[in-house]
Amino acid sequence: MEEKKKILIADKISPSGIAWLKQQPTLEVIEAQGTPPEKLPPLVANAAAILVRSETRITREIMDAAPKLECVGRAGVGVDNIDIDAATERGIIVMNTPSGNTIATAELTFTHLLCCARPVPAAAASMRAGKWDRKNYSGTELHGKTLGILGLGRIGTEVAKRALAFGMKVLAHDPYLTEARAKTLGIETATQDTLYAQADYITVHMPLTPQTENMIDATAIAKMKQGVHIINVARGGLVNETALAEALHSGKVATAGLDVFTQEPLPPDSPLRTPPTLTLTPHLGASTTEAQESVGIEIAQAVAQVLNGGPICNAVNMPSIDPRSLQQLRPFLALAEKLGTLLEQLAPPRVEQIRITYWGTLTDYDTLPLSRAIQRGYLRRVSGTHVNDVNAPHLIKRLGIDVQVTQSNTEPDYKDLLQVEAQCAHGKTRRLAGTVIGKNHSPRIVSIDQLELEFRPQGTLLVTETRDLPGIVGDIGTHMGQSQINIANMALSRGTDANDHAIAVYQLSGTPDNTTLQRIRQNPAILDARIVIA
């Protein structure tokens, strides 16, 4: 009986998600919520997956202690607590749940927006102190004001819908937002500077990257209206906290609302604790019953799917592909991996570059999964590390091999064609092309070094390069017969010139020993003969 794969629950996730995992016959659940970091390494030693929220940090050291780790699931959006680079190097898939807390986060954004317009937290504190101070806690209406949204993804879009319902004008800045989509949503596109200059309220909904870190700093705030309101429930670090605190004290920023911080928990001496017009919440974006239920079940199902060999959803360190494109490209994934494997075995030493070219209807799709499958196939025999779509590009780069991908608009001889070419030192090259044929989409190699031939890339293959002379095929057949090896199939291609060479591929029933290969190579007409395992 096959051993069950272990899933370590390191943070508190939805009981429904855990219950669902426990019902899976191939999985074993280990609950270790709240385990201190120093006690985590022994627990992850046999874990195939780790589920976290934002509390537990999955560091390089944790991954080193988990040799069986296949994936890390984050019940939520942000993956700041996971070392993505280390996971990618090790081929560990990191997944999140980008849609499960969309509504909860959008509603919290609007809660902060309303608290900026009407000082409800301060008024409530005054009432608890025994006061009745209506004069000092008057506010403004959102109706008729301009909301600037930085980042119009899922959450930004939901915030925009709510702002429109309140009668606000919405400006949005997002490099991927088209005018057509903005028109459909009933909002306007704007540059960052235009948004800063015109917005009464500004909310940010972008990922934290080197390009977006501290995007709202003193320089950005200086471009804003006097008395602007700023909200951030996305990622700590998008808003420069020192600059915001100073702007709140000076009155340049009238009010602000923050749910996320550069350092969490927020230090007691943080300058953010002093401005009276700043509303703070302790990272509550996804803290609703509905959101936790949703992301808990979503990440449980996604992780189980990966561990059971199914498709990968919402991975942050490998390409995602829509179901329609995946359906069209799926028959070519096996071909792509075979091409990579054959190229590695047939190419001369010191490959410096791999060129991948797509023809036909393949050019209509995102072919990144195919390019990764080629790299995975190339590394299958040469890398001592577990190779998958996650770490293949990293490992190829570490070998010093540059990968170039192009799409050709010339008409191929086949409906779809995929070509790989190894460019080596001293100008040597090796080129293979393939396609899929028939109702079963069977992979076929259709050319080697631009010589046309067709064979199935499977099993043990003898690949020969010879002078185009008679008797060579018979000689090879004799040696194979003496070794009790049958030739199941054969493909041959000849050059067009009299002095040209020929390439042949023999599909064998077994693997000949070195003595047999040496005898074959003794024929002066045989330029190269090598065994290739497809």
N, C-alpha and C positions, 0 to 999 in steps of 0.2 A: 504494500500500500504506500502510495506516495506521501511524503511528509508534508504536512500543512505548512503554508507560508505564514510567518508571524508578522502581525501588524501591531506596532507599539503606539498607544494613545498617550502622547506626552502632555497634552493640554486638555482642558475641559471642552468637549464638543457635545453636540446634541445627543441625548440618550437614544433618540430614534436612529441616528446614524450608527452608533455603537451596536444597538440591537440588530440592525440590518446586517452589519458585518458578522456578528456572531451566528447568524443564520446561514452563512456561506460555508458549504462543506469543505472547501479547499483552504480555508483561512483559519488562523488562530489569533484571537485578540488578547493583547496584554495591556491592561489598564495601568498607567503609571502617571496619572495626572498630578501635577505639582511636584514632581521629583526634582530635587536640587541639581544644578548642572554637574557637580562633582560626582554624583551618584548615577548619572545617565549612561556613561560608557559601558558598564557591564550589562545594562539592560538592552542595549541596542546591538549586542554582539551577534545575535541570530536574527535580527529584524530584517524583513524584506521591505517593509515600509514603515514610515513614521508619520503620524498625523499631529499637527500642531495648530495653534492659533498664533497669537503674537507674543506669548510669554516665553516660550522655550526657544533658545537660539540653537540652530543646527549649524555648527561650525565645522571647519575642516577637521578638527580633532574628533568630533563626534562621528564624522563620516569615516575617519581612519579606524575607529573602533567598531564599525559596522560593515564588515566585508561582504555581507549578503544583501546590502541595501540596494534596492532597485528604484525606489521613488520616495519622495517626501511630499505629503499633501498638506496644503495650507487652507484651513477652513476660514476663508476670507480672501481679500484681494492682495494686500501688501505682503511682500516677501523679503522685507528688510532684515528679518531675523534668520534668514537662510543664506548661507554662503553659496551664491549661484555659480561663481567661477569654479569653486572646488567641486560642486556637484557635477558640473558640465565635464570637467576633466575626468571624473570617475564614471561618467555615463549614467549618473543618477538623474532621473526625471523629476523635475520640480513642477508641481501643479498647484493652481489656486482655484478659487471659485468666484470669478469676476461678476457673476450676475446675481448671486444669492442675496447679497445685502444692498442691492441697488436702491430699492425703495426706502429701506431704513436709513441709509446715508443721505439720500435726497431729503427725506423728512427732517433729519437732524439739521441739515444745512438750513432748511427753512425755519426751524426752531430758533437757530442762532440769528437768522435774518430778522425774525420778528422780535427777538430780544434786543437787537440793535435799534429797531424802530421804536419799541416800547420797553422801557427799562424795568421789566417785570422782576428779574432776580433782585435788583437793588431795592425795589419797592417792597418785595416780600420780606427781605432782610429788615427793612425799616419797620414793617408792621410787627415782625417778631420782637423787635426791640421796644414795642409799646407805642410807636409813633403813628401819627396820621398826617402824612406830609404829601398832599396831592400836588402842590405847586412845584416841588423839586423833581417830580417824576413824570412830567408831561413828555409826550413823545411826538413822533411824526407818522404820517400814513405812508404805506408802501404804494398805494394807488398813485399812478402818474410819475413815479420815480423810475430811474434807469438802473437796471441791474446789468453789470458786466460779468460774464462767465468766461473764465480762462480754462479751456478744455471742455469740448462738448461730446464726451463719450456717453456711456449709458447713464451715469449719475448726473452729469451736466445737463443732459437732455431732459431728465425727469425734473430737475430744478427749474429749467426753463419753462416747462409746462405749468408748473405751479405758480411761477412768477407771472405768467400771462393770465392765469386765472385771477390773480390779485390786481390785474390792471396795470402791470408794470411794462415798461419798454425793455426789451432784452437785446443787448449787444453780446456777441460771442466771438472769441478769438480761438481758433484751432486750425493748425496747418492742414488738417484733413477735411475741414468743413467746406463743402461746395456751396455756391450760391443757390443752387436748385434745392438742396436739402434745407438750407436756412429758410428759404421761402416757404417750403412745405411746413416747417415748424412755426412759421410766423415770427421769426426773429431776424436780426441783421448781423452780417459779418463785420468785423472791425479789426484794424491792426491793434497791437498792444498799446501803442501810444494814444491812439484814438479812444480806445476803451478806457484808459487811465484818465484821459481828459474829460470824458463825458459821463462816466458812471457815478451814480450816487452810492451804490453798493457794489462791491466786488467780491466774488467768490471764486476759489481756485479748485479745479478738479483735474489735475494732471499728475502723472507718475513722477516720482522723485528720480531724476537722472542728473548727470553732471551739467546738462544744459538747463535744467529747470531748478536746480538747487539755488536757494536765495533769489529766485526770480522777482519776488516782491521785496526789494531792499530799499535803502534810503533814497537811491536814485529814482527807483520806480515810484515810491511814495511822493517824491517831490513833483512828479508829473500829474498827480491826482488832484481832484477838487479839494478845496479846503472843507474839512468836515466830512470826508469820505468814511464809509463803513467797510470793514474788511472781514471776511469769513474764510476759515480754512478748516475743513473736516477731511481733507484728502490725505496728505502726508506731511509729517513734521519735516521742516527744512525747506519747504517751498517758500515760506515767509521768514525773513530774517527777524528773529525774535527781539534782538536788541534794537533794531531800527523801528520795529513796531511799537515797542514800549516807549521809546523816546517820542515817537509821533503821537502816541496817545496822551502823553504828559503835556506835549506842546499844543494839543488841540488840532493839529493837522489831520489826524484821524480821530473822528468823533467817538466812534465805538468800534469794537471788534469782537469776534467770537472765534475761539479756537478749541478744537477737539483733539488735535494731534500736535506733537512737540518733538523737537530735535532730540531731547533726552526724556525718556519715559521710564518710570514715573517722573513727573516734573519736580526738579529739586526744590527744597523749601526756600532757598535763597534766590530763586529765579526772578529776574526783573519783571516777568509777566504777572507775578502775584500782587504787584502794587497798584497798577492803574485801576481806578474804580469803575471805569467805563469798559472794562474787558470782561467778557463772560467766558469762563473756562469750564470745560467738561473733560473727564478722564478717559478719552478715547472710547466714546460710546457709539461710534458710527454704526456698528453692526449689532449693537446690544439691544435687540428686540427679540421677543420670543419667536416671531415668525422668521426673522433673518437667521437666527442661530439654528432653528430647525431646518431651514432651507440649505444653508451652507454645510451643515453637519451631514445631512443625507447626500448632498451633491458630491462632497469630497470622498465620502465613504464609497459611493458607487464608482467614482472615477478611479480611485486607487485599486479597488477590487478588479475593475476591468483590466487595468494594466497588469496586475499580478496574474491574472488568468489568461494573459496573452491577447487581450482584445485591443481595440483602438485607443489611442491616447487623446484625452480631452484637456484643453486649457493648460497645456504645458507652457511654462515661461522660458525654458531654455532649449526649445526645439521648435521647428516650424509647425504652425497649425494650418490645417487645410479644410475647406468647407466640404461637406459630404458629397456634393455633386462632383467637384473636382476629384475627390478621392476615388469615387466610383469609376471615373474615366481613366485615372492614372494607375489604379490598382494592378491591372495586368502587366504594366511595365515595371513595377517595383522589383519583381523577381528577375526580369531581364537586366535591369540596371545593376543589381548586385552581382549577377553572373558576369557582366561585362567588366566590372571592377576587379573581380577575382581573376578572370582570365588575363586582364591587362597586367596585373602585378606579376603573374607567372611568365608571361611572354615578353615583357619589356626588358630592354637591356638594363644593366646596373645604373645607379645614380640618376634616377628620374628627378628632373627639376620642375617640371610642370605637367599637370593633367588638364587637357582641354576637353570640355564636354560640349557637344553640339546637338541641338534638337531641330528636327524637321517636321513638316506636316502639321496635323491637328494638335500635336503636343505643344506647339508654340502658343496655343490658345489658353493654356493653363499655367498655373504656378508650378514649375517643375522642380522647386527646391527639394521636395521629398525624394525625387528621383536622383538628384545630384548627391544627396546625402547617402542614398542607397549605394551608389557607385563607390563613394569613399569608404563606406562600411565594407563593401565587398573587397576593395583593394587592400584593406587592413586586416581582413579576416585571418590570413595566414602569417602576417609579419608582426602583428602586435601581440605582446604578451598580456595585454589588458583586455578586459571585457569590452568589446566594441559594439556600439549601437548608434542610432541616429543622433544622440545627444553629444557624444564625445568624438565622433569620427572627424569632424572638421578640425577640432583642436589637435587630435593626434596626427592628422595629415600635415598640419602646419608645423608641428614639432619635428616632423621628419624633414622639414625644409622644402616641402613640395607646394608650389603655388597652384591653385585650382581656378581655372577660368571657365566661365559658362557663357555660351552664345546661342542665339536662335537664328536659324537661317530661313530666309524667305524664298529660297530657290526651291523648285519642285523636285522632290526626291523620287526615286524609282518605286518607293513603297509609300503607302498612305501615311505611315508614321515611321520615323527613323531616329535612332539614338546612336551617336558615335562618341567614342572615347579615344583620346590620343595621348600617349606618353611622350613628352619631349625630354630627351636625355642629354647628358654631357656629350660634347663633340658633335652635336647636331643630329644624333641618332633619334629615330622616332619609331613608335609602334602604334598602329591604328586598328581599332575594331569597330564594327558597326552591327547593330541588331534591330530586330523588330519583333512583333508578335503576330502570329497567323492563326487562322481557323477559328471555329466556334469556341474552342477551349482557350484561346489566346495563348498558345504555346510559344515560349521564347525561342527565337532562332538567331544565330549569328549568321550574317549574310555577306560579310566581307572581312578580310584581314589584309591590312596594308593595301587597300583599294583593289585587291583581287577578289572577284565575286565567287563565293561558295556558300553553301547553306548546310548547317548542322545544328543539332540540339546541344546546348551547353549542359551536359549532364554526364556524371560518371568519370571514368578514367579515359583521357584522351592522349593520343600520341600526335604531336604537331611537328611536321617536318618542313624544312625549306630545302629545296634541291635544285640542281641544274635540270633543265627541261630535257631529260634524256630517257630513252626507253629502258625498261627492266627494273626500275627502282621500286615500283609497287610490288612486283613479284619478289624482289629481294627482301623487302620488309615482311611480306606475307610468310616467306619461308622461315625467317627468324622467329616470328610470332608462333608459327606452327610448332617449331622445335621447343618452344617454351610452354606449349599447351595453352596458348592464349588465343582466343577467337577474336576476329575482327567483326564486330557487330554491324558497323556502318562505316562509310568512308565518304569524304567530300574532297574534291580536288579542283584546283584552279591554276591555269597556266597563263603566263604572260604572253603578250602578242608578238614580241620580237623573238628571232631565232636564238639569240644568246640569253634570253630572259630566263628567270627561274620559276619554279612552281611551288605552291604551298598545298599541303595535304593535311587533313585531320582524320585520324583513325579512331573510331570509338571501340574500346577494348573491353573484353570480358574480365580482365584482371590487370594487374600492374606488373610489367616485366622487370626483372632484376637488372642490376647495373651491368652485369656481363652481357646480357642481351642488348642493352642500349649501346655498349661499347662496340659490339660487333656491327650494329646498324651504322654507327658513326664512322666505321672504318671504310665504308664505301665512299670513294673520293667525290662522287656526285652529290652526296648528301652534305649540305652546308650546315644544317642544324637539325637536331632531333631531341625533343624534350617531352617529358611526361607532364601533363597538366591535369589537375584535379578540379573538375567543375562543380 
